[in-house]
């Protein structure tokens, strides 16, 4: 028996707004009522798991323990696009031939972007 990742879920102070932001970044589609306390973003053309956004009353404190890792053919261009659209730069890492950028979405949830360039 094996498991399949169906969804990665974020706690959100404003679930509809955060769901729309992630849908715009991934090419995903917001499903269900746009103002519901739990919203799902179905994967875009590149595939991947669903992203869930659940409304919470208290923000997550500190670094999130689970995060999304994204990949792209041009990391520098994608990081520039994401930060231009509201993501915050957190850190840049290089280790064992790998390079990735840590960003945070508009509510502070960290995620990584890796790729073959920059």
mmCIF file of the C-alpha atoms, coordinates in Angstrom:
data_MODEL
# 
_entry.id   MODEL 
# 
loop_
_atom_site.group_PDB 
_atom_site.id 
_atom_site.type_symbol 
_atom_site.label_atom_id 
_atom_site.label_alt_id 
_atom_site.label_comp_id 
_atom_site.label_asym_id 
_atom_site.label_entity_id 
_atom_site.label_seq_id 
_atom_site.pdbx_PDB_ins_code 
_atom_site.Cartn_x 
_atom_site.Cartn_y 
_atom_site.Cartn_z 
_atom_site.occupancy 
_atom_site.B_iso_or_equiv 
_atom_site.pdbx_formal_charge 
_atom_site.auth_seq_id 
_atom_site.auth_comp_id 
_atom_site.auth_asym_id 
_atom_site.auth_atom_id 
_atom_site.pdbx_PDB_model_num 
ATOM 1   C CA . UNK A 1 1   ? 0.000   0.000  0.000   1.00 0.00 ? 1   UNK A CA 1 
ATOM 2   C CA . UNK A 1 2   ? 1.227   3.518  -0.797  1.00 0.00 ? 2   UNK A CA 1 
ATOM 3   C CA . UNK A 1 3   ? -0.006  6.992  -0.016  1.00 0.00 ? 3   UNK A CA 1 
ATOM 4   C CA . UNK A 1 4   ? -0.697  9.796  -2.464  1.00 0.00 ? 4   UNK A CA 1 
ATOM 5   C CA . UNK A 1 5   ? -0.487  13.460 -1.503  1.00 0.00 ? 5   UNK A CA 1 
ATOM 6   C CA . UNK A 1 6   ? -3.971  14.785 -2.168  1.00 0.00 ? 6   UNK A CA 1 
ATOM 7   C CA . UNK A 1 7   ? -3.784  18.209 -0.565  1.00 0.00 ? 7   UNK A CA 1 
ATOM 8   C CA . UNK A 1 8   ? -1.508  20.558 1.358   1.00 0.00 ? 8   UNK A CA 1 
ATOM 9   C CA . UNK A 1 9   ? -3.528  22.726 3.746   1.00 0.00 ? 9   UNK A CA 1 
ATOM 10  C CA . UNK A 1 10  ? -2.705  26.200 5.043   1.00 0.00 ? 10  UNK A CA 1 
ATOM 11  C CA . UNK A 1 11  ? -4.197  27.902 8.084   1.00 0.00 ? 11  UNK A CA 1 
ATOM 12  C CA . UNK A 1 12  ? -5.263  31.378 6.961   1.00 0.00 ? 12  UNK A CA 1 
ATOM 13  C CA . UNK A 1 13  ? -6.639  34.499 8.581   1.00 0.00 ? 13  UNK A CA 1 
ATOM 14  C CA . UNK A 1 14  ? -8.323  35.345 5.260   1.00 0.00 ? 14  UNK A CA 1 
ATOM 15  C CA . UNK A 1 15  ? -8.798  32.009 3.471   1.00 0.00 ? 15  UNK A CA 1 
ATOM 16  C CA . UNK A 1 16  ? -10.517 33.405 0.329   1.00 0.00 ? 16  UNK A CA 1 
ATOM 17  C CA . UNK A 1 17  ? -7.815  36.015 -0.315  1.00 0.00 ? 17  UNK A CA 1 
ATOM 18  C CA . UNK A 1 18  ? -4.929  33.619 0.319   1.00 0.00 ? 18  UNK A CA 1 
ATOM 19  C CA . UNK A 1 19  ? -6.550  30.940 -1.875  1.00 0.00 ? 19  UNK A CA 1 
ATOM 20  C CA . UNK A 1 20  ? -6.900  33.435 -4.740  1.00 0.00 ? 20  UNK A CA 1 
ATOM 21  C CA . UNK A 1 21  ? -3.246  34.503 -4.311  1.00 0.00 ? 21  UNK A CA 1 
ATOM 22  C CA . UNK A 1 22  ? -1.983  30.894 -4.501  1.00 0.00 ? 22  UNK A CA 1 
ATOM 23  C CA . UNK A 1 23  ? -4.309  30.114 -7.436  1.00 0.00 ? 23  UNK A CA 1 
ATOM 24  C CA . UNK A 1 24  ? -2.822  33.071 -9.331  1.00 0.00 ? 24  UNK A CA 1 
ATOM 25  C CA . UNK A 1 25  ? 0.739   31.917 -8.588  1.00 0.00 ? 25  UNK A CA 1 
ATOM 26  C CA . UNK A 1 26  ? 0.233   28.260 -9.565  1.00 0.00 ? 26  UNK A CA 1 
ATOM 27  C CA . UNK A 1 27  ? -2.325  28.594 -12.354 1.00 0.00 ? 27  UNK A CA 1 
ATOM 28  C CA . UNK A 1 28  ? -4.762  26.705 -10.126 1.00 0.00 ? 28  UNK A CA 1 
ATOM 29  C CA . UNK A 1 29  ? -8.521  27.053 -9.934  1.00 0.00 ? 29  UNK A CA 1 
ATOM 30  C CA . UNK A 1 30  ? -10.410 28.091 -6.796  1.00 0.00 ? 30  UNK A CA 1 
ATOM 31  C CA . UNK A 1 31  ? -13.212 25.606 -6.172  1.00 0.00 ? 31  UNK A CA 1 
ATOM 32  C CA . UNK A 1 32  ? -16.375 26.085 -4.128  1.00 0.00 ? 32  UNK A CA 1 
ATOM 33  C CA . UNK A 1 33  ? -17.852 29.182 -2.556  1.00 0.00 ? 33  UNK A CA 1 
ATOM 34  C CA . UNK A 1 34  ? -15.363 32.068 -2.692  1.00 0.00 ? 34  UNK A CA 1 
ATOM 35  C CA . UNK A 1 35  ? -16.129 33.124 0.905   1.00 0.00 ? 35  UNK A CA 1 
ATOM 36  C CA . UNK A 1 36  ? -16.277 29.677 2.553   1.00 0.00 ? 36  UNK A CA 1 
ATOM 37  C CA . UNK A 1 37  ? -14.163 28.960 5.681   1.00 0.00 ? 37  UNK A CA 1 
ATOM 38  C CA . UNK A 1 38  ? -12.380 26.157 3.790   1.00 0.00 ? 38  UNK A CA 1 
ATOM 39  C CA . UNK A 1 39  ? -11.379 26.636 0.160   1.00 0.00 ? 39  UNK A CA 1 
ATOM 40  C CA . UNK A 1 40  ? -9.607  24.287 -2.231  1.00 0.00 ? 40  UNK A CA 1 
ATOM 41  C CA . UNK A 1 41  ? -7.372  25.337 -5.121  1.00 0.00 ? 41  UNK A CA 1 
ATOM 42  C CA . UNK A 1 42  ? -7.241  22.580 -7.740  1.00 0.00 ? 42  UNK A CA 1 
ATOM 43  C CA . UNK A 1 43  ? -3.874  22.177 -9.480  1.00 0.00 ? 43  UNK A CA 1 
ATOM 44  C CA . UNK A 1 44  ? -3.019  24.164 -12.555 1.00 0.00 ? 44  UNK A CA 1 
ATOM 45  C CA . UNK A 1 45  ? -1.745  22.791 -15.860 1.00 0.00 ? 45  UNK A CA 1 
ATOM 46  C CA . UNK A 1 46  ? 1.545   21.614 -14.356 1.00 0.00 ? 46  UNK A CA 1 
ATOM 47  C CA . UNK A 1 47  ? -0.305  19.302 -11.944 1.00 0.00 ? 47  UNK A CA 1 
ATOM 48  C CA . UNK A 1 48  ? 0.425   18.662 -8.296  1.00 0.00 ? 48  UNK A CA 1 
ATOM 49  C CA . UNK A 1 49  ? -1.726  18.289 -5.202  1.00 0.00 ? 49  UNK A CA 1 
ATOM 50  C CA . UNK A 1 50  ? -4.723  20.405 -4.243  1.00 0.00 ? 50  UNK A CA 1 
ATOM 51  C CA . UNK A 1 51  ? -4.012  23.323 -1.939  1.00 0.00 ? 51  UNK A CA 1 
ATOM 52  C CA . UNK A 1 52  ? -6.447  23.833 0.936   1.00 0.00 ? 52  UNK A CA 1 
ATOM 53  C CA . UNK A 1 53  ? -7.006  27.053 2.890   1.00 0.00 ? 53  UNK A CA 1 
ATOM 54  C CA . UNK A 1 54  ? -8.827  26.879 6.215   1.00 0.00 ? 54  UNK A CA 1 
ATOM 55  C CA . UNK A 1 55  ? -9.996  29.957 8.068   1.00 0.00 ? 55  UNK A CA 1 
ATOM 56  C CA . UNK A 1 56  ? -8.471  30.286 11.578  1.00 0.00 ? 56  UNK A CA 1 
ATOM 57  C CA . UNK A 1 57  ? -8.875  32.947 14.245  1.00 0.00 ? 57  UNK A CA 1 
ATOM 58  C CA . UNK A 1 58  ? -5.239  33.049 15.384  1.00 0.00 ? 58  UNK A CA 1 
ATOM 59  C CA . UNK A 1 59  ? -2.202  33.355 13.092  1.00 0.00 ? 59  UNK A CA 1 
ATOM 60  C CA . UNK A 1 60  ? 0.460   30.651 13.011  1.00 0.00 ? 60  UNK A CA 1 
ATOM 61  C CA . UNK A 1 61  ? 3.476   31.716 15.056  1.00 0.00 ? 61  UNK A CA 1 
ATOM 62  C CA . UNK A 1 62  ? 7.075   31.106 14.023  1.00 0.00 ? 62  UNK A CA 1 
ATOM 63  C CA . UNK A 1 63  ? 8.233   29.115 11.025  1.00 0.00 ? 63  UNK A CA 1 
ATOM 64  C CA . UNK A 1 64  ? 5.641   26.789 9.557   1.00 0.00 ? 64  UNK A CA 1 
ATOM 65  C CA . UNK A 1 65  ? 6.610   23.141 10.017  1.00 0.00 ? 65  UNK A CA 1 
ATOM 66  C CA . UNK A 1 66  ? 5.338   22.048 6.606   1.00 0.00 ? 66  UNK A CA 1 
ATOM 67  C CA . UNK A 1 67  ? 5.918   24.052 3.475   1.00 0.00 ? 67  UNK A CA 1 
ATOM 68  C CA . UNK A 1 68  ? 5.447   23.866 -0.281  1.00 0.00 ? 68  UNK A CA 1 
ATOM 69  C CA . UNK A 1 69  ? 8.467   23.312 -2.536  1.00 0.00 ? 69  UNK A CA 1 
ATOM 70  C CA . UNK A 1 70  ? 8.008   24.679 -6.053  1.00 0.00 ? 70  UNK A CA 1 
ATOM 71  C CA . UNK A 1 71  ? 10.267  24.277 -9.068  1.00 0.00 ? 71  UNK A CA 1 
ATOM 72  C CA . UNK A 1 72  ? 10.680  26.316 -12.241 1.00 0.00 ? 72  UNK A CA 1 
ATOM 73  C CA . UNK A 1 73  ? 12.981  26.527 -15.235 1.00 0.00 ? 73  UNK A CA 1 
ATOM 74  C CA . UNK A 1 74  ? 14.074  30.091 -14.341 1.00 0.00 ? 74  UNK A CA 1 
ATOM 75  C CA . UNK A 1 75  ? 14.222  30.590 -10.572 1.00 0.00 ? 75  UNK A CA 1 
ATOM 76  C CA . UNK A 1 76  ? 15.423  34.201 -10.671 1.00 0.00 ? 76  UNK A CA 1 
ATOM 77  C CA . UNK A 1 77  ? 12.578  35.280 -12.964 1.00 0.00 ? 77  UNK A CA 1 
ATOM 78  C CA . UNK A 1 78  ? 9.973   33.403 -10.933 1.00 0.00 ? 78  UNK A CA 1 
ATOM 79  C CA . UNK A 1 79  ? 11.240  34.813 -7.619  1.00 0.00 ? 79  UNK A CA 1 
ATOM 80  C CA . UNK A 1 80  ? 11.067  38.308 -9.121  1.00 0.00 ? 80  UNK A CA 1 
ATOM 81  C CA . UNK A 1 81  ? 7.502   37.661 -10.298 1.00 0.00 ? 81  UNK A CA 1 
ATOM 82  C CA . UNK A 1 82  ? 6.414   36.251 -6.929  1.00 0.00 ? 82  UNK A CA 1 
ATOM 83  C CA . UNK A 1 83  ? 7.924   39.095 -4.907  1.00 0.00 ? 83  UNK A CA 1 
ATOM 84  C CA . UNK A 1 84  ? 6.387   41.569 -7.346  1.00 0.00 ? 84  UNK A CA 1 
ATOM 85  C CA . UNK A 1 85  ? 3.020   39.967 -6.616  1.00 0.00 ? 85  UNK A CA 1 
ATOM 86  C CA . UNK A 1 86  ? 3.310   40.189 -2.829  1.00 0.00 ? 86  UNK A CA 1 
ATOM 87  C CA . UNK A 1 87  ? 5.615   37.376 -1.664  1.00 0.00 ? 87  UNK A CA 1 
ATOM 88  C CA . UNK A 1 88  ? 8.336   38.366 0.802   1.00 0.00 ? 88  UNK A CA 1 
ATOM 89  C CA . UNK A 1 89  ? 11.977  37.296 0.395   1.00 0.00 ? 89  UNK A CA 1 
ATOM 90  C CA . UNK A 1 90  ? 13.195  35.235 3.382   1.00 0.00 ? 90  UNK A CA 1 
ATOM 91  C CA . UNK A 1 91  ? 16.505  33.603 2.418   1.00 0.00 ? 91  UNK A CA 1 
ATOM 92  C CA . UNK A 1 92  ? 18.688  32.213 -0.336  1.00 0.00 ? 92  UNK A CA 1 
ATOM 93  C CA . UNK A 1 93  ? 20.342  28.795 0.042   1.00 0.00 ? 93  UNK A CA 1 
ATOM 94  C CA . UNK A 1 94  ? 22.953  26.770 -1.836  1.00 0.00 ? 94  UNK A CA 1 
ATOM 95  C CA . UNK A 1 95  ? 23.952  23.334 -0.643  1.00 0.00 ? 95  UNK A CA 1 
ATOM 96  C CA . UNK A 1 96  ? 25.384  20.213 -2.309  1.00 0.00 ? 96  UNK A CA 1 
ATOM 97  C CA . UNK A 1 97  ? 24.798  21.555 -5.821  1.00 0.00 ? 97  UNK A CA 1 
ATOM 98  C CA . UNK A 1 98  ? 21.230  22.620 -5.060  1.00 0.00 ? 98  UNK A CA 1 
ATOM 99  C CA . UNK A 1 99  ? 19.964  26.189 -4.925  1.00 0.00 ? 99  UNK A CA 1 
ATOM 100 C CA . UNK A 1 100 ? 16.641  27.488 -3.654  1.00 0.00 ? 100 UNK A CA 1 
ATOM 101 C CA . UNK A 1 101 ? 14.982  30.668 -2.484  1.00 0.00 ? 101 UNK A CA 1 
ATOM 102 C CA . UNK A 1 102 ? 12.757  30.801 0.585   1.00 0.00 ? 102 UNK A CA 1 
ATOM 103 C CA . UNK A 1 103 ? 9.811   33.184 0.265   1.00 0.00 ? 103 UNK A CA 1 
ATOM 104 C CA . UNK A 1 104 ? 6.712   33.877 2.348   1.00 0.00 ? 104 UNK A CA 1 
ATOM 105 C CA . UNK A 1 105 ? 3.201   34.339 0.981   1.00 0.00 ? 105 UNK A CA 1 
ATOM 106 C CA . UNK A 1 106 ? 1.123   37.405 2.000   1.00 0.00 ? 106 UNK A CA 1 
ATOM 107 C CA . UNK A 1 107 ? 0.199   35.757 5.345   1.00 0.00 ? 107 UNK A CA 1 
ATOM 108 C CA . UNK A 1 108 ? 3.782   34.724 6.135   1.00 0.00 ? 108 UNK A CA 1 
ATOM 109 C CA . UNK A 1 109 ? 3.628   31.023 5.166   1.00 0.00 ? 109 UNK A CA 1 
ATOM 110 C CA . UNK A 1 110 ? 7.081   30.099 3.915   1.00 0.00 ? 110 UNK A CA 1 
ATOM 111 C CA . UNK A 1 111 ? 7.661   28.185 0.683   1.00 0.00 ? 111 UNK A CA 1 
ATOM 112 C CA . UNK A 1 112 ? 10.698  27.353 -1.445  1.00 0.00 ? 112 UNK A CA 1 
ATOM 113 C CA . UNK A 1 113 ? 11.411  27.921 -5.109  1.00 0.00 ? 113 UNK A CA 1 
ATOM 114 C CA . UNK A 1 114 ? 14.143  25.904 -6.822  1.00 0.00 ? 114 UNK A CA 1 
ATOM 115 C CA . UNK A 1 115 ? 15.153  25.663 -10.448 1.00 0.00 ? 115 UNK A CA 1 
ATOM 116 C CA . UNK A 1 116 ? 17.926  25.254 -12.926 1.00 0.00 ? 116 UNK A CA 1 
ATOM 117 C CA . UNK A 1 117 ? 18.834  28.934 -13.351 1.00 0.00 ? 117 UNK A CA 1 
ATOM 118 C CA . UNK A 1 118 ? 19.939  31.755 -11.053 1.00 0.00 ? 118 UNK A CA 1 
# 
